[in-house]
């Protein structure tokens, strides 16, 4: 595509940079999707940790309010 009277060499350079940026972004996007899919396949269902559930449940009363509020940060 030839540069027209209203298109300078800068627009060609910017178009090249945009194409490169799009290309890199596309690769990154697909790598992230691949990683998420791989992690999803590797996840196994585990037995619920009843000790942890009991410990958390002991922090709350019957109305699901704190027995003792947590300390301020």
VENCORVEN-V657297 format. One record per backbone hydrogen bond with DSSP energy under -1.0 kcal/mol. NH is the residue of the N-H (numbers start at 1). CO is the residue of the C=O. If there is no record, write none. Layout:
nh=[NH & NH]
co=[CO & CO]
//
This chain:
nh=[7 & 12 & 13 & 14 & 15 & 16 & 17 & 18 & 19 & 20 & 21 & 22 & 23 & 24 & 25 & 26 & 27 & 28 & 29 & 30 & 31 & 32 & 33 & 34 & 35 & 36 & 37 & 38 & 39 & 40 & 41 & 42 & 43 & 50 & 53 & 54 & 55 & 56 & 57 & 58 & 59 & 60 & 61 & 64 & 67]
co=[4 & 8 & 9 & 10 & 11 & 12 & 13 & 14 & 15 & 16 & 17 & 18 & 19 & 20 & 21 & 22 & 23 & 24 & 25 & 26 & 27 & 28 & 29 & 30 & 31 & 32 & 33 & 34 & 35 & 36 & 37 & 38 & 39 & 48 & 49 & 50 & 51 & 52 & 53 & 54 & 56 & 57 & 65 & 61 & 59]
//
